[in-house]
Structures are given as C-alpha cells and as structure tokens.
Amino acid sequence: MAVYKNQNTELDKAIARLETDRDLKLEELKEQLSLTYESIKPVNILRESMEDFNNAPDVKNNLLQILVSITGGYLSKKLVLGKSNSFFKKIAGYLLQYGMTTFIAKKTNPNP
C-alpha cells in the first residue's frame, strides 16, 4: 500500500508541475497575443512604416529621384504638346513623357 501512496504523491506532484507549466504558457500566449494585436493595428503599422522611411536615407533619395523624373516627363509632355484631342498626339505625348522620365532618371541616378 505504501508503494501506491508514493506513486500517488509523485503523480500529484507531476500533475501540479504540468498545471503550473500550462499556466505559464497560457500567460505567455496571452502576452504574445496582446503584442500581436497591437502590432497589426493600422495606426501602429503606419507609424512603424514612417519610422522605417525616416531611418532609410537611400529610400528618401530614390523617392526624390523618382518624383523629379516623373514630374520632368509630365512637364515636358505638357510644354511640347499642351492639351490635345488627337489620338496620335496623345500617343506621341506619352512616348515623349516616357522618354524624358527615363532620361531624367538616368541623369539623376548617381549609380550607373
């Protein structure tokens, strides 16, 4: 009978350890769920994206180059053709805009 009592005591201790382990893992899971919930809020995603953007100077430089080249292409199309109703002039304008955008992008890019 003493053997059974000893086994019951060991079993009770093992159950208590497992319950404690389960409770700790449940708390960790709740904390992780809370962190995940906070990280997927749109405001937090936007804030983190802006922080990443501010910490990456090469992204700012590339964005500025893209903006300058697109604006230059658009303005060249408007200056040369103006507002046109002709289909062929519109196509020529888009080709001019594409060409100028590509040209300006190549000239503003410091890495050939």
N, C-alpha and C positions, 0 to 999 in steps of 0.2 A: 504494500500500500504506500510506502514511503517513496517508492520509485515513481508512482503515478502522481503523487503530490509534487515531487521535484519537477517532473515533466510539465505539470500544470503551471507551476511557478515560472518555469522557463518559457512556456508558451505565452503566459500572460505578459512577461517582460518583452518578448518578441512582438507581440501584438501592440503593446504600448509604444515600442520603438517605431513600428511601422505607422502607427497613428500619428506620432509626432512628426515623422518624416513626411507623411501625407499633408499634414497641416502646414509645414514649412514650404512644401512645394506649391500648395494652394495659395499661400501668401505671395510667393514669388511670381506665380502665374497672374495673380490679380495686379501686382505691381507692373508686370510687363504689359498686361492688357491696358492698364491706365496710360503707360508711356506710349504705347502704340496708338491708342485713341487720340492722345494729344498730338502726336506727330502727324496724323493724317487729317487734322483739321485744315481747311483751306487757308486760314489766316497764317497758321504756322508753316505750311508748305510755301506760301508766298514769301513770308519773312525769311525763311532759310534760302530760298532761291535768290532773293535780293542780297543776302549776305554773301552767298557764293559769287554772285555777279560783282559785288563790290570788292571782293578779295581776289579777283582774277583780272589783272590789268590787260592781259592779252585779249580777253574777250571784249573788253571795252574798246580796245584799239581796232579789233576786227569789225565790231559793230559800227564804229565810226567810219571805217573804210567802206563798208557796205552801204551805209547811208549816203556817203558822199558820191559813190559811184552810181547808185540808183538815181539820186537827185540830179546828178550831172547828165545822165542819159535822158531822163524825163525832160529836163530843161532844154537840152539840145533838140529834142523832137519838137517841143513847143515853139522854140525860136525859129527853126527851119521851116516847119510846115504849118504851124498855127493850128486852128481848128478846121478840119477838112471833112467834107461829106463824101469824098471819093474813096472807094474801096481800095484802089491801088495806092493812093497817097497814104491811107491809114497803114497799109502793109509796109510801105516804104518807111513810114514814120516809126513803126515798131522795130523794123530792122535797124534803122539808124539809132534808135534808143538802145537796142541790144548791143550794137557795135560800140557806141560811146560808153555804155556801162562797163563792158568788158575792157575797153581801152583804159578808162579811168581806174578800174580795179587793178589792172596790171601796173599802172604807173604809181598807185598809192601803196601797193604791196611792197614792203621792204625786202621780203624774202622771195627771190625769183623762182 
